[in-house]
Amino acid sequence: MKRFVSGLVLGVVLSAGVLTVSAQNERAMHPRLVKAIEALRDARAYMEAAPHDFGGHRVEAIRATDDAIKQLNFALAYRYKEDRR
């Protein structure tokens, strides 16, 4: 079981790496998306380090920020895939 979980985790990490690498060329073509990802990462770091919980919204805001970053990376990966056709 431990070996299965390790393999699963490795597969997810490698898949994420492939999406990140494949989207590198698209980043130059879509600078606004890159800036949005950077701004979201900055906001997430700020929320993580904040000494308060933003009225109980911090956890959900961090989750939504993670989802937004993921979706923007998927969008860049999709463009890369389509542009290679």
JOPEZI-V960140 format. One line per field, one symbol per residue. ss: DSSP state (a for helix, b for strand, c for the rest). phi: phi as a letter, one per 30 degrees, with the letter a starting at -180 (. if undefined). burial: # if it has 16 or more other ideal C-beta (glycine too) atoms within 10 Angstrom, else .. A space follows every 10 residues. Layout:
ss=???
phi=???
burial=???
This chain:
ss=caaaaaaaaa aaaaaaaaaa aacaaaaaac aaaaaaaaaa aaaaaaaaac cccaaacaaa aaaaaaaaaa aaaaaaaaaa aaacc
phi=.ddddddddd dddddddddd dddeddeddb dddddddddd dddddddddd dbchiicddd dddddedddd ddddddddde ddddd
burial=.......... ........#. .##..##..# ..##..#..# ...#..#... .......... .#..#...#. .##..##.## .....
